[in-house]
Amino acid sequence: MEINQCPRCRTRFRGDITVCPVDGEALQRLQDPLLGRTIAGRYLIEDKIGGGGMGVVYRASHQVIARDVAIKFLHQRYTRDPTSRKRFLGEARAANQINHENIIDITDFGETEDGLVYLVMEYLQGRSLDHEIAGRPMGAVRSLRIAIQIAAGLARAHELDVIHRDVKPGNVFLVRKRNDGDQIKLLDFGIARFERELRITDKGTLLGTPEYIAPEQIRNGEVSPHTDLYALGCVLFEMLVGQPPFRGNMTEVLVKQMRDAPPTPSAFTSGVSPELDALVLKMLAKEPKQRHRDAFHLVEELRAQLERYPEGRAAASKPSSPAEASPSRAPAAASVSQPPDEGRPTLHIPLERDDWGERVVQYRRRLSALHPDGALPPEVRDAIEALERSASESQRLRSALHGSAQQLAASHDEVRATRLRIGRALDELAADESKLARAYDAEIGTVNQAQAAAAHAIDALLARPSIAGIAAKRGQTLSDEDAVLLQGLSLILESVRETHGRARKWMREHETRRAALEDVRFQIQQLKDRLSGLNASTSASQSEVQERAQTAEIQLRTELEKMVEQAERVALHLRKHEAPGASARE
């Protein structure tokens, strides 16, 4: 069913109506019913900026804080089931709580009264990494700088138990900055699992991007932080070479991901050192345990590689900083459907419209001119009085809605700043924990090897027949040969004792490092608990404000619809009785 809108009052009508009953204006057909609509009482949708299989993304203006945002609506075929909607919003909440400079900021999410599920994100200026690569090598230094930022974002998310699941150039956005360099933002963070599960359920096949899927993900659906690191290895390879490590149709690529050894980047392009080749191959190891221990370990090695290049040393020593971004036509993410006709109200009055009080005054003036004695027809008198009451109530509700929006915006900014501070402290501790854990594991290996070597030497000596013969000659004079053999045994045993001594020393150092590791892990848990408490309290308080705002929005829409009905009666009376030259739109 087509939707038409009055160009003056912007009221929307469904069905065959062609003239606005309030203003008498010819209605205009809307090609996209979401354009011009206000979501959650504060996001005025202005432009469609992207689309995809999961839905559509629009640019909207936040009516309270005058800031452009991107709104992603999920296709309704994926959210008809209440469980699916709940899971999607749960994933959105997890992504919203990460807050990292290299992860797109999700500022809001929810569901409209007519069933549209949406995410509100920061609005970015720039272009996606796949458009930037476009089949061309990007150079080692630039590739490493970008990879470091991606790995840093992954490190924070993994520490908070959030896995991306779909790292690929299309989900990496390069933000324009006022200075030189790339500031990256990871898109669709945490939402990929929900989308992929829905696609699998919907079509019965594994979908995604085969060029970036880890072997274990193909074999048994296993997903872990190492899965993201493998995908990042594919992305880094593509930045260095201009193409992913494995190419072909979907089946060919999936088989290669599981079975074929990856090629080295230097086989395709110059400027890639053997050390960088080795790092990429480690990221692309078939077994997860053969890759980097964690994303913090990867960040460390990527920075070490960057420092090998003269032009990369200065950048490698500086942490990435938030981008100085401004609005752009490039979307941050993409996906939504056109809203269905079923269950929608007949009218949609823009919530930002705030001239009904003035319209009521005009109606009163014109009615006084038309009926100087004040003898209004009862139905007109009732209509204008109801219109005045609704105008007053709508003003109150609009103020309440505006206040809730201001409170939510201020709360988001405050909480985000706190999360960033806690997150940076968490990054520092987690990076230390990664180093300590690697050193701890290495020491365990060294001690075990030393003890095993000593035990093996003793077993080998005692197993020799000549040693057994010497033992049988107790109390007898030993031959020169036996004496030499015993002397050799004495030397070997002394070496074994020294080995055990070193092992005991390593064990003491190992215990010291283990205590330090446990201390760092305790501090990490304290920060996580603090962050969890912040998220829980924030979620509760913001949910309360959002519920108030939603209630006010529903009530406001009801009052606005009442006003249209009452205004139609008054306008019809005026058009019938005013002089032909009088304007109903004064």
RAKAQUI-V872695 format. One record per helix or strand. SS is the DSSP state (h for helix, s for strand). FROM is the first residue (numbers start at 1). TO is the last residue. Records with the same first field share a line. If there is no record, write none. Layout:
SS=FROM-TO / FROM-TO
//
This chain:
s=3-6 / 12-14 / 19-19 / 26-29 / 38-39 / 43-52 / 55-62 / 67-74 / 103-103 / 106-111 / 117-122 / 126-128 / 172-175 / 183-186 / 347-348
h=76-78 / 82-96 / 129-133 / 140-159 / 169-171 / 191-203 / 210-212 / 215-220 / 225-241 / 250-259 / 265-267 / 274-283 / 288-290 / 295-306 / 310-316 / 356-370 / 378-462 / 465-472 / 480-577
//
